[in-house]
């Protein structure tokens, strides 16, 4: 049997990829990101669109912010969340395969 050595760099990359999968492994977080791909949103707008509590939305936004996928900006005493332009957000298949129904959500917000 041939011995295969995996470098520390490859192990770190694998851990990073696994963490990205854990972050994207929640449907509400994917929905939040789909909505933020369209336009900046407040936490209240996201909660309304998803039929979720504000506490739940804030929980997901904290995770997405911690993992550098979204950022928060203050405008006129309102806090808006936007998706960050990163290699991950540009290349993530889950974000690129957004259903047409998400486009229709614009009309609700």
N, C-alpha and C positions, 0 to 999 in steps of 0.2 A: 504494500500500500504506500502511495506517495504522500509525503507530508506537505501540507499546504500551510504557509505562514501568511497570516493576514496582518498588515501593518497597523500600527496605532492610528495613523491618519484615516485608514479605511474604517476602523472600528468607531472612531469619532464621527465620521460621516454617516455611518449606519445609525448611530444613536441620534444624531440630528434628524435624519429622515424619519425615524420611528417617532420622535417627539412631534414632528410636523403632522404625522398621521394621527397621533392622539388628539392634537388640537382640532384637526379637521374631521375627527371622528364623531362629531356631534351635529345633528341635523340643524339645530337652531343656530349654531355658529355659522354653518354654511349659508343658511338663509340670510343671516345678518350680513355676511360678506356679499352675497348676491345683491342685496338692497343697496349696500354701500358702493358697489360697482356702478350703480346708476347715478347716485347723487349723495351728497352729504346728508346726514340725518341726525336728529336728536334721539336720545334714548327713549323719549316718550313716543316719537314717531315709529321707532322700531317695535316698541312694545305693542302699540296699536295695530301695526301691520301684521305682527305675528300672533296676536292674541295671547301674549305672555305678560306676566307681571313685570313691573319696572325693576324689582329686585333681581329677577331672573335675567333680564336683559343686561343689567349692570354687571352681574356675575360673568356673563359671557364676554362682555366688552372688556372687562379687566383681564380676562385670559387672552383675548385677541390683542389687546394693547401690550401686555407683558411679552407676548411672542412676536411683537413688532409687525403685526398685520394691519392694525388700525391705529389711528392717532386721533386725539381730541383737540379741538381748537375752540376758543371762545370768540363769539361774535355777538355784539349787542346783548350781552348778559345771557346768551344762550350757548350751550355747549354742543358742538356738532362733531360727529364722528365721521371720519373719512377712511377709505382703504389706502394703505400705503403702497407706493409704487416700489416693489421689491422684486428680486428675481423670482422669489416664491410666488408672489401674487400674479406675476406676469405669466408664469409657466405652469401653474397648478391646474391640472385637468378638471378638477371639481369647479373651479371658478370659470373656466372657459366653456363649460357645458351647461350654462344656465338655461333653464327652460323659458320658453316664450311667456309663460304665465307671469314670470317676474317682471317682464316689461309692462304688463297690465297693472301691476301693483302701483306703478307711478301715478295712476289716476286716483288711487285711494289716498295718497299722501300729499 
